[in-house]
Amino acid sequence: MRDIVKTIIDAPPVLFLCVGLILILVSIIGKSPVSSLHFSLGPLQRVAVLVLGLPLVGFGLYLLAPKPSWLSISGLVVEKKNKQPVAEATVEAHEDAKSDQPTNKAVTDDNGRFYLNYGNEDKGKYVRLKVVKERFKSSSLGVLIGTKNDKLPFELESALEGPTETGPPGISIVSEAPLNFTPLYKGELNLWISSRPENFSPRLLEEFHKDFPSFALRDKNITPEAFVNTVFGNPKGESYPDVAFIDNFSQLSPLSKSKAIVHDWGQGRFEEWARGWWVIFKDSQHIEQARAFFVWLSRGPHWQPMRVKNTSLNAEQIQNVQWVSIDALHRVLTGDAAGLAALSDKEAANFRLRQNPPSFKLTDTQAILTFGNTHTAFVILAAVGSGENEYGVSHHALILRRGGGDWRILYFAFNIALPRAEDLFHEFDYKMTSERGWAVPARADLVGPPDKARLPRFPTRPTIEWTVANSANLSFLVEVQVKNDGGDWWGDALSFVEPSRVQNGFAVTAPFGVGMQPHRWRIWTLNPSGGIAISDWREIDFTN
């Protein structure tokens, strides 16, 4: 009974409803419903009680009924040169990878303002807004529905003037060149496969036919022993290969040396189904279809950014983390180690930069997902690169931490398969439950194995152990890099682990070991507010 009374007191809508129902009951029976309380009502009194009870019931039901919850995105569109409002500009919201059709649309009023309405079920979706107006160059910005999107600024530049969207000094942010799948909706392509069965699964081709049922993809299996001679001996006509999958470097090498092929620059999303190399033949008669096929290997036509719940970044912060991320990608591709260091957090891992040939250029760079809170942010970039010997779409996952007011890169996964990036970031989003009480957690102290230990990699990988103070509500990740023959650390893998408790610490079987070479590892601790602390490095030199 005490709980019922407390519920009524704590919930005014229930109180209104209960009182109203009691009054209606009293008006019907005309006397007290409680035997210990004696009274009776005359006809006029019964009507008066009924008139009083009905509004109370109606008001209580109104308060209890679920209300439509609306979220909005609003902003202002002005001319860049004179800051005057731009009226009748179209603001499009795009969600899917193709970006050919907007999912929501608005038109600016005479003051240059626009409003896009969404339901509460859309919270956490990532949309890219594109502002279009005749005689102006389009402008774009990626935002999360449900963030502080009430004053988004758009400055339109005249189509007769200089370049449009700019980010960091000297870096152009191209954010509105959608992936083009048009060549795959109709046409043909010759695909040659030279692979052992365990390295190529027919499921990949099944997925392609689901996406493009009207496209003629002619696949042909050729034994590895005969592949190279068959390619060079085949007349360059309709039966000549456009695209090939190769699982053996001895077949790839002569094609590369003869400059007959273009390599896939991106990391495909079918890692478990295709272990090897994808190439386009330069003499292909279906180059546009071949390039579109490479795009499909990286990202499907129906892909949409994952929904997230950490949406407290405002438009300015989203733009800042995107600028820093895109700038960092350019530094990596140009081998600018000093420039990358200036953008990086002091605890970020150093890794070997990739120096691309002079012919290689980025033709498009997009931030396809940006989210986080005011301390920790996450960005996935998509970049289209093209050169004399490479073409493809690559994805890059970056974690940024805000220190001293500036965003700095804490983690950079270069050319990562999109599903792997999404899985990692989805786990972060799930474990970051509240920004309240933000603090940096305690750093992990590594216990074992000892630094520079020489250990076998199989049949069983070694166990790594660590301790951490105040370990309640913490999540743990292992970061690992591998040393190459030149002594450089390369790669940067980061993964969540579920360790076992041992004595006063934690232990887990090492989630790494790619070869007989030195690896280094360290532990990240993550708390629910998004605070991150990182341990020192330790090395393991695998002996088999």
C-alpha positions in Angstrom: 0.0 0.0 0.0 2.9 2.3 0.8 4.4 1.7 -2.6 1.1 2.5 -4.3 0.8 5.8 -2.4 4.4 6.7 -3.3 3.7 6.0 -7.0 0.7 8.3 -7.0 2.6 11.1 -5.3 5.6 10.7 -7.6 3.4 10.5 -10.8 0.9 13.4 -11.0 -0.7 12.0 -14.2 -1.7 8.8 -12.3 -2.9 11.0 -9.4 -5.2 13.0 -11.7 -6.5 9.8 -13.3 -7.2 8.0 -10.0 -9.0 11.0 -8.4 -11.0 11.5 -11.6 -12.1 7.9 -11.7 -13.0 8.0 -8.0 -15.2 11.1 -8.5 -16.9 9.4 -11.5 -17.6 6.3 -9.4 -19.1 8.4 -6.6 -21.3 10.3 -9.1 -22.6 7.0 -10.4 -23.4 5.3 -7.1 -24.4 8.5 -5.3 -22.8 7.6 -2.0 -19.4 6.9 -0.5 -17.6 3.8 -1.9 -15.9 3.3 1.5 -18.1 1.9 4.3 -16.2 3.8 7.0 -17.0 7.1 5.3 -20.8 7.7 5.2 -22.3 10.3 2.9 -24.9 10.5 0.0 -25.3 12.9 -2.9 -28.4 14.5 -4.3 -29.0 14.6 -8.1 -27.3 18.0 -8.6 -24.4 17.0 -6.4 -23.9 13.9 -8.5 -23.8 15.9 -11.7 -21.3 18.4 -10.2 -19.0 15.6 -9.1 -19.2 14.0 -12.5 -18.4 17.3 -14.2 -15.4 17.6 -11.9 -14.2 14.0 -12.4 -14.4 13.8 -16.2 -11.8 16.6 -16.9 -9.5 15.1 -14.3 -9.6 11.7 -16.1 -9.2 13.3 -19.5 -6.2 15.3 -18.3 -4.6 12.3 -16.7 -5.0 10.3 -19.8 -3.5 13.1 -21.9 -0.4 13.3 -19.6 0.0 9.5 -19.7 -0.4 9.1 -23.5 2.8 8.8 -25.5 3.7 12.1 -27.2 5.3 12.4 -30.6 8.9 13.5 -30.0 10.5 15.7 -32.6 14.1 16.5 -33.3 15.2 19.2 -35.6 18.2 20.3 -37.6 18.3 24.0 -38.4 20.8 26.5 -39.8 21.5 29.6 -41.8 22.7 29.8 -45.4 24.6 33.0 -46.4 26.8 34.2 -49.2 30.4 33.7 -48.3 31.5 37.0 -49.8 29.1 39.5 -48.2 27.4 37.3 -45.5 23.9 38.1 -47.0 21.2 35.5 -46.5 20.5 33.1 -49.4 16.8 32.5 -49.9 15.3 29.5 -51.7 18.4 27.4 -51.4 17.6 23.6 -51.2 19.0 21.8 -48.2 19.1 18.0 -48.8 19.8 15.3 -46.2 21.5 12.2 -47.5 21.9 8.9 -45.6 22.9 6.1 -48.0 26.2 5.4 -49.7 25.0 6.3 -53.2 23.7 9.7 -52.0 21.7 10.1 -55.2 18.3 10.7 -53.5 17.8 12.8 -50.4 15.8 11.3 -47.5 14.7 14.8 -46.3 14.6 18.2 -47.8 14.0 21.8 -46.9 14.1 25.2 -48.6 15.6 28.4 -46.9 13.3 31.3 -46.2 13.9 35.0 -47.0 16.3 35.2 -44.0 18.3 32.2 -45.2 17.1 29.9 -42.4 16.0 26.3 -42.8 14.5 23.6 -40.6 14.5 19.8 -41.0 12.2 17.8 -38.7 12.9 14.2 -37.5 11.2 11.8 -35.1 12.8 10.6 -31.9 13.4 7.2 -33.6 15.9 8.9 -35.9 18.2 10.0 -33.0 21.8 8.9 -33.6 21.5 8.6 -37.4 24.3 10.2 -39.4 23.2 12.4 -42.3 25.1 14.5 -44.7 23.5 17.9 -45.5 24.0 19.3 -48.9 23.0 22.9 -49.7 22.3 23.6 -53.4 21.5 26.9 -55.1 21.7 28.0 -58.7 24.9 30.1 -59.5 26.5 28.8 -56.3 28.8 25.9 -55.5 27.3 23.3 -53.2 28.3 23.1 -49.6 28.1 20.1 -47.3 28.4 19.1 -43.6 27.9 15.8 -41.8 25.8 15.9 -38.7 24.2 13.5 -36.2 20.5 13.7 -35.6 19.9 14.6 -32.0 23.0 16.7 -31.5 23.0 20.5 -30.9 22.1 21.2 -34.5 20.2 24.4 -34.1 22.6 26.9 -35.7 24.4 25.1 -38.5 26.4 27.6 -40.6 26.6 27.3 -44.4 28.5 29.8 -46.6 27.9 29.5 -50.3 30.5 30.6 -52.7 29.7 31.9 -56.2 30.3 29.4 -58.9 32.4 32.1 -60.7 34.8 32.4 -57.8 37.6 30.2 -56.4 37.5 26.8 -54.7 34.7 25.9 -52.3 34.9 23.9 -49.2 38.3 24.3 -47.4 39.4 22.8 -44.2 42.9 22.8 -42.8 45.3 25.2 -44.7 46.1 23.8 -48.1 43.7 20.8 -47.7 40.5 20.7 -49.8 37.7 18.8 -48.2 35.7 17.0 -50.9 32.5 15.8 -49.2 30.0 15.5 -51.9 31.3 13.1 -54.6 29.0 10.0 -54.0 30.2 6.6 -54.8 29.2 5.8 -58.3 27.6 2.3 -58.8 25.8 3.3 -62.0 28.1 1.2 -64.3 27.1 -1.9 -62.4 23.3 -1.7 -62.9 23.7 -2.5 -66.5 26.7 -3.9 -68.5 29.3 -6.7 -68.3 32.6 -7.6 -66.8 35.0 -10.5 -67.2 36.3 -11.8 -63.8 39.2 -14.3 -63.7 39.8 -16.1 -60.5 43.1 -17.9 -59.8 42.9 -19.1 -56.2 42.8 -22.1 -54.0 39.3 -22.9 -52.7 40.1 -21.9 -49.2 41.2 -18.4 -50.3 38.1 -17.5 -52.3 34.5 -18.1 -51.5 31.7 -18.2 -54.1 29.6 -16.3 -51.5 31.3 -13.1 -52.7 29.8 -13.5 -56.2 26.4 -14.4 -54.7 26.4 -11.1 -52.8 27.3 -9.2 -56.0 24.4 -10.7 -57.9 22.0 -9.8 -55.1 23.1 -6.2 -55.4 23.2 -6.1 -59.2 20.9 -8.8 -60.6 20.9 -7.4 -64.2 24.7 -7.1 -64.5 26.5 -9.7 -66.5 29.5 -10.8 -64.4 31.3 -13.6 -66.2 33.6 -15.4 -63.8 36.2 -17.9 -65.0 38.4 -20.1 -62.8 42.0 -20.7 -64.0 44.6 -22.8 -62.2 47.4 -20.9 -60.6 50.0 -22.8 -62.8 48.3 -21.6 -66.0 47.1 -18.2 -65.0 50.0 -15.9 -66.1 50.6 -17.6 -69.4 46.8 -17.6 -70.1 46.7 -13.8 -69.5 49.6 -13.0 -71.7 48.5 -15.4 -74.4 44.9 -14.3 -74.5 43.9 -11.9 -77.4 42.9 -8.5 -76.1 39.2 -8.8 -77.1 35.9 -9.6 -75.5 37.2 -12.5 -73.6 40.2 -10.6 -72.1 40.0 -10.3 -68.3 38.8 -7.0 -66.9 39.3 -7.9 -63.2 41.2 -10.8 -61.5 41.6 -12.2 -58.1 45.0 -13.8 -57.4 46.0 -15.5 -54.2 49.7 -16.2 -55.0 52.4 -13.5 -55.3 54.3 -15.5 -57.9 51.4 -14.8 -60.2 51.0 -11.2 -59.2 54.7 -10.3 -59.6 55.1 -10.7 -63.4 51.8 -8.8 -64.0 53.0 -6.0 -61.9 56.5 -5.9 -63.4 55.0 -5.7 -66.9 52.7 -2.8 -65.7 49.7 -4.7 -67.1 47.5 -4.2 -64.0 46.2 -1.7 -61.5 46.1 -2.8 -57.9 43.2 -2.3 -55.5 44.2 0.5 -53.2 41.4 -0.1 -50.7 41.0 -2.8 -48.1 38.0 -4.9 -49.2 35.1 -5.8 -46.8 35.2 -9.5 -47.7 38.3 -10.4 -45.8 37.1 -13.8 -44.8 35.9 -14.7 -48.4 38.8 -13.4 -50.4 42.4 -13.7 -49.2 44.7 -12.4 -51.9 44.9 -9.5 -54.4 42.4 -7.8 -56.7 43.6 -6.3 -59.9 42.2 -4.4 -62.9 43.8 -5.0 -66.3 44.8 -1.8 -68.0 43.7 -3.1 -71.4 40.2 -3.9 -70.1 37.4 -2.9 -72.4 35.2 -2.2 -69.4 37.3 0.1 -67.3 34.3 2.0 -65.7 32.6 -1.3 -64.7 35.9 -2.6 -63.3 36.4 0.6 -61.2 32.8 0.4 -59.9 33.4 -3.2 -59.0 36.4 -2.1 -56.9 34.2 0.4 -55.2 31.7 -2.3 -54.4 34.4 -4.5 -52.9 35.0 -1.7 -50.4 31.4 -0.6 -49.7 28.0 -1.8 -50.8 25.3 0.3 -52.5 22.9 0.0 -49.6 25.3 0.8 -46.8 24.3 3.3 -44.2 26.3 4.7 -41.3 25.6 2.9 -38.0 23.3 4.6 -35.5 25.1 5.9 -32.4 24.1 7.2 -29.0 27.1 9.4 -28.2 25.8 12.5 -30.0 26.9 15.4 -27.8 29.3 16.8 -30.4 28.0 20.1 -31.9 28.4 21.1 -35.5 31.6 23.1 -34.9 33.2 20.2 -33.0 32.2 17.7 -35.8 33.7 20.0 -38.4 36.9 20.4 -36.4 37.5 16.7 -35.9 36.8 16.0 -39.5 39.3 18.7 -40.6 42.0 17.3 -38.3 41.3 13.7 -39.6 41.4 14.6 -43.2 44.5 16.7 -42.7 46.2 13.7 -41.0 45.3 11.4 -43.9 47.0 13.8 -46.3 50.1 13.9 -44.1 50.3 10.1 -44.0 49.9 9.8 -47.8 52.6 12.4 -48.5 55.0 11.0 -45.9 54.9 14.1 -43.8 55.9 12.7 -40.4 56.4 16.1 -38.7 53.0 17.3 -39.9 51.3 14.2 -38.6 53.1 14.5 -35.3 51.8 18.1 -34.9 48.2 16.7 -35.2 48.7 13.7 -32.9 48.2 13.1 -29.2 51.4 12.7 -27.2 50.4 9.1 -26.5 49.5 8.2 -30.1 51.5 5.3 -31.6 54.1 6.2 -34.2 54.1 4.1 -37.4 55.7 3.9 -40.8 54.2 6.4 -43.2 53.3 5.4 -46.7 55.0 7.3 -49.5 52.8 7.1 -52.7 54.2 7.5 -56.2 53.9 10.9 -57.8 51.1 9.7 -60.1 48.8 8.8 -57.1 46.2 11.3 -56.2 43.2 11.5 -53.8 40.2 12.3 -56.0 37.7 12.3 -53.1 37.8 12.4 -49.3 34.7 12.1 -47.2 34.0 11.8 -43.5 31.2 9.2 -43.6 30.7 8.9 -39.8 31.6 11.3 -37.0 30.4 10.9 -33.4 31.5 11.0 -29.8 31.3 13.4 -26.8 33.1 16.6 -26.0 36.2 14.7 -24.8 36.6 11.7 -27.2 35.5 11.6 -30.9 35.5 9.0 -33.6 35.8 9.5 -37.4 35.6 7.1 -40.3 37.0 8.6 -43.6 36.4 7.2 -47.1 38.9 8.2 -49.7 39.0 7.5 -53.4 42.6 7.2 -54.7 43.8 6.9 -58.3 47.2 6.5 -59.9 49.1 4.8 -62.7 49.2 1.5 -60.7 46.5 1.8 -58.1 42.8 2.6 -57.8 40.2 2.0 -55.1 38.2 3.2 -52.1 40.0 3.0 -48.7 38.5 3.6 -45.3 40.4 5.0 -42.3 39.3 4.9 -38.6 40.5 7.7 -36.3 40.0 8.2 -32.5 40.6 11.8 -31.4 41.1 13.1 -27.8 40.5 16.7 -26.8 43.3 18.1 -24.7 44.0 21.8 -24.0 41.1 22.8 -26.2 42.4 21.2 -29.4 41.5 17.8 -30.9 44.4 15.5 -31.4 44.6 12.1 -33.0 45.1 9.2 -30.5 44.6 6.3 -32.9 44.9 6.0 -36.7 43.9 2.8 -38.4 45.1 3.3 -42.0 43.2 1.5 -44.8 41.0 -0.6 -42.5 38.1 -2.7 -43.8 34.9 -0.8 -43.2 33.1 -3.6 -41.2 36.1 -3.8 -38.9 36.1 -0.1 -38.3 32.3 -0.1 -37.6 32.6 -3.1 -35.2 35.4 -1.3 -33.2 33.5 2.0 -33.0 30.2 0.3 -32.2 31.8 -1.2 -29.2 33.2 2.2 -28.0 29.7 3.7 -28.5 28.1 0.9 -26.5 30.5 1.2 -23.6 30.5 5.0 -23.4 27.3 5.3 -21.4 27.4 8.8 -19.9 29.6 11.9 -20.2 28.7 13.0 -16.6 31.5 12.8 -14.2 34.1 12.6 -16.9 37.6 11.7 -15.7 40.7 9.9 -17.0 40.9 6.3 -15.6 43.9 4.8 -14.0 46.7 3.4 -16.3 47.3 -0.3 -16.5 50.6 -1.6 -15.2 51.9 -4.5 -17.3 52.9 -7.6 -15.4 53.8 -10.3 -18.0 55.4 -11.5 -20.1 58.5 -9.5 -19.3 59.6 -7.0 -21.9 61.4 -8.4 -25.0 60.5 -11.9 -24.1 61.1 -14.6 -26.8 58.1 -16.9 -26.9 56.4 -19.4 -29.3 53.4 -18.2 -31.2 51.9 -21.7 -31.6 50.5 -24.1 -30.7 49.3 -21.7 -28.0 49.8 -17.9 -27.9 51.2 -16.5 -24.6 49.1 -15.0 -21.9 49.4 -11.2 -21.2 48.7 -9.9 -17.8 48.2 -6.5 -16.2 46.9 -4.7 -13.1 45.0 -1.5 -12.7 43.8 0.5 -9.7 40.1 1.2 -9.3 39.2 -1.2 -12.0 35.4 -1.0 -11.5 33.4 -0.2 -14.6 36.5 -0.2 -16.9 36.8 -1.7 -20.3 40.1 -2.9 -21.8 41.6 -2.8 -25.2 44.9 -4.2 -26.6 46.8 -2.2 -29.1 49.5 -3.9 -31.1 52.1 -3.1 -33.7 54.6 -5.3 -35.7 58.2 -4.6 -36.5 59.4 -5.1 -40.1 62.8 -6.1 -41.4 63.8 -2.5 -41.6 63.2 -2.0 -37.9 60.1 0.1 -38.3 56.9 -0.4 -36.5 53.9 -0.8 -38.8 50.2 -1.4 -38.6 48.1 -0.4 -35.6 45.5 -2.9 -34.5 43.2 -2.1 -31.6 40.6 -4.5 -30.2 38.5 -4.9 -27.1 39.2 -7.9 -24.9 37.3 -9.6 -22.1 40.1 -10.6 -19.7 39.9 -13.1 -16.8 40.6 -11.9 -13.3 43.8 -13.4 -11.8 45.0 -12.6 -8.3 45.0 -8.8 -8.2 44.9 -8.3 -12.0 43.7 -9.4 -15.4 44.9 -11.8 -18.0 44.0 -12.8 -21.6 45.5 -14.9 -24.3 47.4 -12.5 -26.6 45.1 -11.4 -29.4 48.0 -10.9 -31.8 50.8 -12.8 -33.6 51.0 -12.4 -37.4 54.5 -14.0 -37.9 57.9 -14.9 -36.5 58.9 -11.3 -35.7 58.8 -8.8 -32.8 55.4 -7.4 -31.7 54.7 -4.7 -29.2 51.6 -4.3 -27.2 50.0 -2.0 -24.6 46.7 -1.8 -22.7 44.0 0.9 -23.1 41.6 1.5 -20.2 38.2 3.1 -21.0 35.7 4.3 -18.5 31.9 4.9 -19.2 32.4 8.7 -19.7 34.9 8.1 -22.6 38.1 8.8 -20.6 41.1 6.8 -21.9 44.4 5.9 -20.3 47.2 4.1 -22.0 49.9 1.9 -20.6 53.6 1.7 -21.6 54.6 -0.6 -24.5 56.1 -4.1 -24.1 57.6 -6.3 -26.8 57.3 -10.0 -27.5 59.6 -11.6 -30.1 57.8 -14.7 -31.5 60.1 -17.6 -32.2 57.8 -19.5 -34.6 
